[in-house]
Amino acid sequence: MKLNEVKEFVKELRGLSQEELAKRENELKKELFELRFQAATGQLEQTARLKEVKKQI
């Protein structure tokens, strides 16, 4: 992520309520699980997405 993207991401997160943050965290964890599963089975095409999702969590 570039600096401007990070700033926008942080601004977006600060505007969310506790419930929305928890929901977002659960969605990211689910996506990370699915990406790891795809990587283990050799089906993952966007390997950089793993790193992005980890940083967002």
Wavefront OBJ file of the C-alpha trace (Angstrom):
o trace
v 0.000 0.000 0.000
v 1.182 3.473 -0.796
v 1.224 6.243 1.773
v -1.934 7.884 0.440
v -3.745 4.552 0.446
v -2.687 3.939 4.046
v -3.914 7.368 5.112
v -7.288 6.778 3.463
v -7.527 3.319 5.029
v -6.803 4.708 8.508
v -9.293 7.537 8.017
v -11.929 5.009 6.978
v -11.254 2.805 10.013
v -11.468 5.719 12.426
v -14.938 6.517 11.146
v -16.299 3.046 11.903
v -18.139 1.984 15.047
v -16.985 -0.883 17.266
v -19.482 -3.266 15.674
v -18.394 -2.315 12.172
v -14.730 -2.769 13.127
v -15.449 -6.212 14.551
v -17.367 -7.176 11.407
v -14.524 -5.928 9.209
v -11.981 -7.878 11.258
v -14.024 -11.076 10.914
v -14.317 -10.590 7.152
v -10.557 -10.061 6.819
v -9.781 -13.109 8.950
v -12.114 -15.214 6.810
v -10.473 -13.915 3.640
v -7.014 -14.639 5.082
v -8.068 -18.201 5.906
v -9.348 -18.711 2.366
v -6.161 -17.250 0.866
v -3.982 -19.501 3.005
v -6.062 -22.491 1.959
v -5.655 -21.556 -1.710
v -1.905 -21.113 -1.228
v -1.615 -24.534 0.384
v -3.465 -26.195 -2.480
v -1.550 -24.275 -5.157
v -4.581 -22.344 -6.410
v -3.557 -18.871 -5.217
v -2.957 -16.460 -8.102
v -2.500 -13.176 -6.222
v 0.187 -14.003 -3.682
v 0.613 -10.350 -2.701
v -2.974 -10.326 -1.419
v -1.883 -12.481 1.548
v 0.473 -9.754 2.733
v -2.117 -7.012 2.194
v -4.779 -8.797 4.231
v -2.339 -9.542 7.065
v -1.434 -5.847 7.275
v -5.076 -4.802 7.297
v -5.859 -7.079 10.230
l 1 2 3 4 5 6 7 8 9 10 11 12 13 14 15 16 17 18 19 20 21 22 23 24 25 26 27 28 29 30 31 32 33 34 35 36 37 38 39 40 41 42 43 44 45 46 47 48 49 50 51 52 53 54 55 56 57
